[in-house]
């Protein structure tokens, strides 16, 4: 089963669009000097969605297509695929190739495809698609980044004032603390403190705060402790960057994203109609609404053979408030 987090819109999409030059400088410094940064990059969301629909490969919410200009005046497009905490996908390289040639075919633009992987498998590094038949040869290669490779560079990341050093640290903390939310709370606070200590301006602090807050979700009790400790830290520094209104905005944005993700999971399950499809939708909804506590229910739910019961569970995810309430849904219907 695919990790649910690969299937919903993530803070990566926002942070990438806000700080695209920093993204290229941090992950692909060899390409950054070739781009004319005096001309604003343009994100081509509609063009990408058209290509994805035409290619019949499904909507990938953390793909971005960006129009840039090279220093020689050439207009070029960059396709960026970010697979967040993903697992191996046999067809990934083929999909990258299809996107690439479909964009070229539709718009007659040179396209550079690059990929960022947030999974935990150090050996999974797809970067090529091709074949050779009767002298006809295709060799499509694309550069990749594996975030897990930065695990041995924590001190370097912590000392860096680059936006994506903080982004990578938050991602790695998310991986390392998936089963220890108390530890996550402490590391989350340390990352937030780092934003102030590095002297980031207020807007950058808020943007990165939003990213960290989404990546490192906490149970309600620990979340309250985090905010209390965070407020104490702000007061000790005499800095009030995140106002109460902005905190509400961050929380509402998170809720809205979760709600959209749950709706997506429900639609996926209903459309597929099979046990596997329903469980996939349930898994997504559980992860988004309840975090690891919800995911812990999956072994029980996967044992349910009645698709009507699974449909009831999927429908109930939106309305229930606790994991135990959801458990009662399928126990009462069994």
PADREN-666845 format. One record per residue (C-alpha): x, y, z; chain; residue number from 1. Coordinates in Angstrom, 1 decimal. Example, Ala and Ser with C-alpha at 12.3 -4.5 7.8 and 13.67 -1.06 7.14 Angstrom:
residues 2
<rec <12.3, -4.5, 7.8>, A, 1>;
<rec <13.7, -1.1, 7.1>, A, 2>;
END
This chain:
residues 334
<rec <0.0, 0.0, 0.0>, A, 1>;
<rec <1.3, 3.4, -0.9>, A, 2>;
<rec <2.1, 5.7, 2.0>, A, 3>;
<rec <-0.8, 8.1, 2.3>, A, 4>;
<rec <1.4, 11.1, 2.5>, A, 5>;
<rec <2.5, 10.7, -1.1>, A, 6>;
<rec <-1.1, 11.4, -2.2>, A, 7>;
<rec <-2.1, 14.7, -0.8>, A, 8>;
<rec <-1.0, 18.3, -1.3>, A, 9>;
<rec <1.8, 19.2, 1.1>, A, 10>;
<rec <3.6, 22.2, 2.4>, A, 11>;
<rec <6.3, 21.4, -0.1>, A, 12>;
<rec <4.1, 22.8, -2.8>, A, 13>;
<rec <3.9, 26.2, -1.1>, A, 14>;
<rec <7.5, 26.4, 0.1>, A, 15>;
<rec <8.7, 25.5, -3.4>, A, 16>;
<rec <6.8, 28.2, -5.0>, A, 17>;
<rec <7.7, 30.8, -2.4>, A, 18>;
<rec <11.4, 30.1, -2.6>, A, 19>;
<rec <12.1, 28.5, -6.0>, A, 20>;
<rec <15.5, 30.2, -6.5>, A, 21>;
<rec <16.6, 28.9, -3.1>, A, 22>;
<rec <15.4, 25.5, -4.0>, A, 23>;
<rec <17.5, 25.4, -7.1>, A, 24>;
<rec <20.6, 26.9, -5.3>, A, 25>;
<rec <20.3, 24.4, -2.4>, A, 26>;
<rec <19.6, 21.1, -4.3>, A, 27>;
<rec <21.0, 21.9, -7.8>, A, 28>;
<rec <23.7, 24.5, -7.4>, A, 29>;
<rec <25.3, 23.4, -10.7>, A, 30>;
<rec <22.2, 24.6, -12.6>, A, 31>;
<rec <21.4, 27.8, -10.6>, A, 32>;
<rec <24.0, 30.0, -12.3>, A, 33>;
<rec <22.6, 29.2, -15.7>, A, 34>;
<rec <19.3, 30.8, -14.9>, A, 35>;
<rec <18.5, 34.5, -15.4>, A, 36>;
<rec <17.0, 35.3, -12.0>, A, 37>;
<rec <16.2, 38.9, -12.9>, A, 38>;
<rec <13.2, 37.4, -14.7>, A, 39>;
<rec <10.6, 36.1, -12.3>, A, 40>;
<rec <9.9, 32.3, -12.6>, A, 41>;
<rec <6.3, 31.6, -13.7>, A, 42>;
<rec <4.5, 28.5, -12.3>, A, 43>;
<rec <2.5, 26.8, -15.0>, A, 44>;
<rec <-0.1, 24.9, -13.0>, A, 45>;
<rec <-2.8, 24.8, -15.7>, A, 46>;
<rec <-0.4, 23.6, -18.3>, A, 47>;
<rec <0.9, 20.8, -16.1>, A, 48>;
<rec <-2.6, 19.7, -15.2>, A, 49>;
<rec <-3.6, 19.6, -18.8>, A, 50>;
<rec <-0.6, 17.4, -19.6>, A, 51>;
<rec <-1.4, 15.1, -16.7>, A, 52>;
<rec <-5.0, 14.7, -17.8>, A, 53>;
<rec <-3.9, 14.0, -21.4>, A, 54>;
<rec <-1.4, 11.4, -20.2>, A, 55>;
<rec <-4.0, 9.6, -18.1>, A, 56>;
<rec <-1.6, 9.1, -15.3>, A, 57>;
<rec <-3.6, 10.7, -12.5>, A, 58>;
<rec <-3.2, 14.0, -10.7>, A, 59>;
<rec <0.1, 14.3, -8.8>, A, 60>;
<rec <-0.3, 17.1, -6.3>, A, 61>;
<rec <3.3, 17.9, -5.6>, A, 62>;
<rec <4.4, 18.2, -9.2>, A, 63>;
<rec <5.4, 21.8, -10.3>, A, 64>;
<rec <6.1, 23.1, -13.7>, A, 65>;
<rec <8.1, 26.3, -13.8>, A, 66>;
<rec <9.0, 28.6, -16.7>, A, 67>;
<rec <12.4, 30.1, -16.4>, A, 68>;
<rec <14.8, 32.0, -18.7>, A, 69>;
<rec <18.4, 31.1, -19.2>, A, 70>;
<rec <21.1, 33.7, -19.3>, A, 71>;
<rec <21.3, 33.4, -23.1>, A, 72>;
<rec <17.7, 34.5, -23.3>, A, 73>;
<rec <16.3, 31.0, -24.0>, A, 74>;
<rec <12.9, 30.2, -22.5>, A, 75>;
<rec <13.0, 26.8, -20.8>, A, 76>;
<rec <10.6, 24.8, -18.5>, A, 77>;
<rec <11.5, 22.8, -15.5>, A, 78>;
<rec <9.3, 19.9, -14.2>, A, 79>;
<rec <9.8, 19.2, -10.6>, A, 80>;
<rec <8.4, 16.1, -9.0>, A, 81>;
<rec <8.6, 15.8, -5.2>, A, 82>;
<rec <7.7, 12.4, -3.8>, A, 83>;
<rec <7.2, 13.0, -0.1>, A, 84>;
<rec <7.8, 10.0, 2.2>, A, 85>;
<rec <7.0, 7.9, -0.8>, A, 86>;
<rec <7.7, 4.2, -1.5>, A, 87>;
<rec <9.1, 2.5, -4.5>, A, 88>;
<rec <7.0, 2.9, -7.6>, A, 89>;
<rec <7.9, 0.6, -10.5>, A, 90>;
<rec <6.5, 3.0, -13.1>, A, 91>;
<rec <8.0, 6.2, -11.7>, A, 92>;
<rec <10.7, 6.6, -14.4>, A, 93>;
<rec <8.3, 5.9, -17.2>, A, 94>;
<rec <5.8, 8.5, -15.7>, A, 95>;
<rec <8.6, 11.1, -15.6>, A, 96>;
<rec <9.4, 10.4, -19.3>, A, 97>;
<rec <5.7, 10.6, -20.3>, A, 98>;
<rec <5.3, 13.9, -18.5>, A, 99>;
<rec <8.5, 15.2, -20.2>, A, 100>;
<rec <7.6, 14.3, -23.7>, A, 101>;
<rec <4.0, 15.3, -23.3>, A, 102>;
<rec <5.0, 18.8, -22.2>, A, 103>;
<rec <7.4, 19.0, -25.2>, A, 104>;
<rec <4.8, 17.7, -27.5>, A, 105>;
<rec <2.0, 20.1, -26.3>, A, 106>;
<rec <4.1, 23.3, -26.0>, A, 107>;
<rec <7.3, 22.7, -28.0>, A, 108>;
<rec <9.4, 23.7, -25.0>, A, 109>;
<rec <12.7, 22.2, -23.7>, A, 110>;
<rec <11.9, 20.5, -20.4>, A, 111>;
<rec <14.2, 19.6, -17.6>, A, 112>;
<rec <12.7, 17.0, -15.3>, A, 113>;
<rec <14.1, 16.7, -11.7>, A, 114>;
<rec <12.9, 14.6, -8.8>, A, 115>;
<rec <13.1, 14.9, -5.0>, A, 116>;
<rec <12.5, 11.7, -2.9>, A, 117>;
<rec <11.6, 11.8, 0.7>, A, 118>;
<rec <11.3, 8.0, 1.3>, A, 119>;
<rec <13.5, 6.0, 3.6>, A, 120>;
<rec <14.9, 3.5, 1.1>, A, 121>;
<rec <18.4, 4.5, 0.4>, A, 122>;
<rec <18.6, 2.0, -2.6>, A, 123>;
<rec <15.6, 3.3, -4.5>, A, 124>;
<rec <17.0, 6.0, -6.9>, A, 125>;
<rec <15.1, 5.9, -10.2>, A, 126>;
<rec <16.8, 8.3, -12.6>, A, 127>;
<rec <16.5, 6.8, -16.1>, A, 128>;
<rec <14.0, 5.4, -18.6>, A, 129>;
<rec <14.8, 3.9, -21.9>, A, 130>;
<rec <14.8, 1.0, -24.3>, A, 131>;
<rec <16.8, -0.2, -27.4>, A, 132>;
<rec <15.0, -1.9, -30.2>, A, 133>;
<rec <16.2, -2.5, -33.8>, A, 134>;
<rec <18.7, 0.3, -33.5>, A, 135>;
<rec <16.2, 2.7, -32.1>, A, 136>;
<rec <17.5, 3.8, -28.8>, A, 137>;
<rec <15.9, 5.9, -26.0>, A, 138>;
<rec <17.8, 7.0, -23.0>, A, 139>;
<rec <16.0, 9.5, -20.8>, A, 140>;
<rec <17.9, 10.5, -17.7>, A, 141>;
<rec <17.0, 13.0, -15.0>, A, 142>;
<rec <18.7, 14.3, -11.8>, A, 143>;
<rec <17.4, 13.3, -8.4>, A, 144>;
<rec <17.8, 14.3, -4.8>, A, 145>;
<rec <17.4, 11.9, -1.9>, A, 146>;
<rec <16.6, 13.7, 1.3>, A, 147>;
<rec <17.7, 10.8, 3.5>, A, 148>;
<rec <21.2, 11.4, 2.2>, A, 149>;
<rec <21.3, 14.5, 4.4>, A, 150>;
<rec <21.0, 12.4, 7.6>, A, 151>;
<rec <24.8, 12.5, 8.0>, A, 152>;
<rec <24.9, 16.3, 7.6>, A, 153>;
<rec <22.8, 17.4, 10.5>, A, 154>;
<rec <25.4, 19.8, 11.9>, A, 155>;
<rec <25.9, 21.4, 8.5>, A, 156>;
<rec <22.2, 21.8, 8.0>, A, 157>;
<rec <21.8, 23.3, 11.5>, A, 158>;
<rec <24.5, 25.9, 10.8>, A, 159>;
<rec <23.1, 26.9, 7.4>, A, 160>;
<rec <20.9, 29.9, 6.9>, A, 161>;
<rec <19.4, 28.5, 3.7>, A, 162>;
<rec <15.7, 28.0, 3.6>, A, 163>;
<rec <15.9, 24.5, 2.4>, A, 164>;
<rec <18.4, 23.5, 5.1>, A, 165>;
<rec <15.5, 24.0, 7.5>, A, 166>;
<rec <13.1, 22.3, 5.2>, A, 167>;
<rec <15.3, 19.2, 5.0>, A, 168>;
<rec <15.8, 19.2, 8.8>, A, 169>;
<rec <12.0, 19.3, 9.3>, A, 170>;
<rec <11.5, 16.4, 6.9>, A, 171>;
<rec <14.2, 14.3, 8.6>, A, 172>;
<rec <12.8, 15.0, 12.0>, A, 173>;
<rec <9.4, 13.9, 10.7>, A, 174>;
<rec <10.9, 10.6, 9.6>, A, 175>;
<rec <12.9, 10.1, 12.8>, A, 176>;
<rec <10.0, 10.9, 15.3>, A, 177>;
<rec <7.1, 9.1, 13.6>, A, 178>;
<rec <6.8, 6.9, 16.6>, A, 179>;
<rec <7.9, 9.3, 19.3>, A, 180>;
<rec <5.7, 12.4, 19.5>, A, 181>;
<rec <7.2, 13.7, 22.7>, A, 182>;
<rec <10.7, 13.8, 21.0>, A, 183>;
<rec <9.0, 15.4, 18.0>, A, 184>;
<rec <7.7, 18.2, 20.1>, A, 185>;
<rec <11.2, 19.0, 21.5>, A, 186>;
<rec <12.8, 18.9, 18.0>, A, 187>;
<rec <10.0, 21.0, 16.5>, A, 188>;
<rec <10.6, 23.7, 19.1>, A, 189>;
<rec <14.3, 23.5, 18.4>, A, 190>;
<rec <13.7, 24.0, 14.7>, A, 191>;
<rec <11.5, 27.0, 15.4>, A, 192>;
<rec <14.1, 28.6, 17.7>, A, 193>;
<rec <16.6, 28.2, 14.9>, A, 194>;
<rec <14.5, 30.4, 12.7>, A, 195>;
<rec <14.9, 33.3, 15.1>, A, 196>;
<rec <18.6, 32.6, 16.0>, A, 197>;
<rec <19.5, 32.6, 12.3>, A, 198>;
<rec <18.1, 36.1, 12.0>, A, 199>;
<rec <15.4, 35.4, 9.4>, A, 200>;
<rec <13.0, 38.2, 8.7>, A, 201>;
<rec <9.5, 37.9, 10.0>, A, 202>;
<rec <7.9, 36.8, 6.7>, A, 203>;
<rec <10.4, 33.9, 6.3>, A, 204>;
<rec <9.9, 32.9, 9.9>, A, 205>;
<rec <6.2, 32.7, 9.4>, A, 206>;
<rec <6.5, 30.7, 6.1>, A, 207>;
<rec <8.9, 28.2, 7.5>, A, 208>;
<rec <6.9, 28.0, 10.8>, A, 209>;
<rec <3.9, 27.0, 8.7>, A, 210>;
<rec <6.0, 24.3, 6.9>, A, 211>;
<rec <7.4, 22.9, 10.2>, A, 212>;
<rec <4.0, 23.0, 11.8>, A, 213>;
<rec <2.5, 20.9, 9.1>, A, 214>;
<rec <5.3, 18.4, 8.8>, A, 215>;
<rec <5.6, 17.9, 12.5>, A, 216>;
<rec <2.0, 17.4, 13.7>, A, 217>;
<rec <1.4, 16.6, 17.3>, A, 218>;
<rec <-1.4, 15.2, 19.4>, A, 219>;
<rec <-3.6, 17.9, 21.0>, A, 220>;
<rec <-2.0, 17.8, 24.4>, A, 221>;
<rec <1.5, 18.0, 23.1>, A, 222>;
<rec <0.4, 20.7, 20.7>, A, 223>;
<rec <-0.8, 22.8, 23.6>, A, 224>;
<rec <2.5, 22.3, 25.4>, A, 225>;
<rec <4.4, 23.2, 22.3>, A, 226>;
<rec <2.5, 26.5, 21.9>, A, 227>;
<rec <3.0, 27.4, 25.5>, A, 228>;
<rec <6.8, 26.7, 25.3>, A, 229>;
<rec <7.0, 28.6, 22.0>, A, 230>;
<rec <5.2, 31.6, 23.6>, A, 231>;
<rec <7.6, 31.6, 26.5>, A, 232>;
<rec <10.5, 31.5, 24.1>, A, 233>;
<rec <9.1, 34.4, 22.0>, A, 234>;
<rec <8.7, 36.5, 25.2>, A, 235>;
<rec <12.2, 35.7, 26.3>, A, 236>;
<rec <13.5, 37.0, 23.0>, A, 237>;
<rec <11.1, 40.0, 23.0>, A, 238>;
<rec <9.9, 38.9, 19.6>, A, 239>;
<rec <6.2, 38.4, 18.7>, A, 240>;
<rec <6.3, 37.0, 15.2>, A, 241>;
<rec <3.4, 34.6, 15.2>, A, 242>;
<rec <0.3, 36.5, 16.4>, A, 243>;
<rec <-2.8, 34.8, 17.7>, A, 244>;
<rec <-4.6, 35.6, 14.4>, A, 245>;
<rec <-1.7, 34.1, 12.4>, A, 246>;
<rec <-1.8, 31.0, 14.6>, A, 247>;
<rec <-5.5, 30.6, 13.9>, A, 248>;
<rec <-4.7, 31.1, 10.2>, A, 249>;
<rec <-2.0, 28.4, 10.2>, A, 250>;
<rec <-4.4, 26.0, 12.0>, A, 251>;
<rec <-7.3, 26.7, 9.7>, A, 252>;
<rec <-5.0, 26.2, 6.7>, A, 253>;
<rec <-3.9, 22.9, 8.1>, A, 254>;
<rec <-7.5, 21.9, 8.7>, A, 255>;
<rec <-8.5, 22.9, 5.2>, A, 256>;
<rec <-5.7, 20.8, 3.7>, A, 257>;
<rec <-6.6, 17.8, 5.8>, A, 258>;
<rec <-10.3, 18.2, 4.9>, A, 259>;
<rec <-9.4, 18.2, 1.2>, A, 260>;
<rec <-7.2, 15.2, 1.6>, A, 261>;
<rec <-9.9, 13.3, 3.4>, A, 262>;
<rec <-12.3, 14.1, 0.6>, A, 263>;
<rec <-9.8, 12.9, -1.9>, A, 264>;
<rec <-9.4, 9.6, 0.0>, A, 265>;
<rec <-13.1, 9.1, 0.1>, A, 266>;
<rec <-13.5, 9.8, -3.6>, A, 267>;
<rec <-10.7, 7.4, -4.4>, A, 268>;
<rec <-12.2, 4.6, -2.3>, A, 269>;
<rec <-15.7, 5.1, -3.7>, A, 270>;
<rec <-14.5, 5.3, -7.3>, A, 271>;
<rec <-12.5, 2.1, -7.1>, A, 272>;
<rec <-15.2, 0.3, -5.1>, A, 273>;
<rec <-13.0, -2.6, -4.3>, A, 274>;
<rec <-11.7, -3.7, -0.9>, A, 275>;
<rec <-8.2, -2.6, -1.9>, A, 276>;
<rec <-9.5, 0.8, -3.1>, A, 277>;
<rec <-11.6, 1.4, 0.0>, A, 278>;
<rec <-8.7, 0.5, 2.3>, A, 279>;
<rec <-6.4, 2.9, 0.4>, A, 280>;
<rec <-9.0, 5.7, 0.8>, A, 281>;
<rec <-9.3, 4.8, 4.5>, A, 282>;
<rec <-5.6, 4.8, 5.0>, A, 283>;
<rec <-5.3, 8.3, 3.5>, A, 284>;
<rec <-8.1, 9.7, 5.7>, A, 285>;
<rec <-6.8, 8.1, 8.9>, A, 286>;
<rec <-3.3, 9.5, 8.3>, A, 287>;
<rec <-4.5, 13.0, 7.6>, A, 288>;
<rec <-7.0, 13.3, 10.4>, A, 289>;
<rec <-5.4, 11.3, 13.2>, A, 290>;
<rec <-1.7, 10.9, 12.3>, A, 291>;
<rec <0.0, 7.8, 13.5>, A, 292>;
<rec <-2.8, 7.0, 15.9>, A, 293>;
<rec <-5.1, 6.6, 13.0>, A, 294>;
<rec <-2.6, 4.5, 11.0>, A, 295>;
<rec <-2.4, 2.1, 13.9>, A, 296>;
<rec <-6.0, 1.1, 13.1>, A, 297>;
<rec <-5.1, -0.2, 9.7>, A, 298>;
<rec <-4.2, -3.8, 10.7>, A, 299>;
<rec <-7.7, -4.1, 12.2>, A, 300>;
<rec <-9.4, -2.5, 9.3>, A, 301>;
<rec <-7.5, -4.6, 6.7>, A, 302>;
<rec <-9.1, -7.8, 8.3>, A, 303>;
<rec <-12.6, -6.5, 7.4>, A, 304>;
<rec <-13.8, -8.4, 4.3>, A, 305>;
<rec <-17.2, -6.8, 3.9>, A, 306>;
<rec <-16.9, -3.8, 1.5>, A, 307>;
<rec <-20.1, -2.3, 2.9>, A, 308>;
<rec <-18.5, -2.1, 6.3>, A, 309>;
<rec <-15.4, -0.6, 4.8>, A, 310>;
<rec <-17.6, 2.0, 2.9>, A, 311>;
<rec <-19.2, 2.9, 6.3>, A, 312>;
<rec <-15.8, 3.4, 7.8>, A, 313>;
<rec <-14.7, 5.6, 4.9>, A, 314>;
<rec <-17.8, 7.7, 5.2>, A, 315>;
<rec <-17.4, 8.1, 8.9>, A, 316>;
<rec <-13.8, 9.5, 8.9>, A, 317>;
<rec <-15.0, 13.0, 8.3>, A, 318>;
<rec <-17.6, 13.1, 11.1>, A, 319>;
<rec <-15.9, 11.2, 14.0>, A, 320>;
<rec <-13.7, 13.1, 16.5>, A, 321>;
<rec <-11.6, 10.2, 17.8>, A, 322>;
<rec <-10.0, 7.0, 16.7>, A, 323>;
<rec <-12.1, 5.1, 19.3>, A, 324>;
<rec <-15.3, 6.5, 17.7>, A, 325>;
<rec <-14.2, 5.2, 14.3>, A, 326>;
<rec <-13.4, 1.8, 15.8>, A, 327>;
<rec <-17.0, 1.6, 17.1>, A, 328>;
<rec <-18.3, 2.2, 13.6>, A, 329>;
<rec <-16.8, -1.0, 12.2>, A, 330>;
<rec <-17.3, -3.0, 15.3>, A, 331>;
<rec <-21.0, -2.1, 15.3>, A, 332>;
<rec <-21.3, -3.0, 11.7>, A, 333>;
<rec <-19.4, -6.3, 11.9>, A, 334>;
END
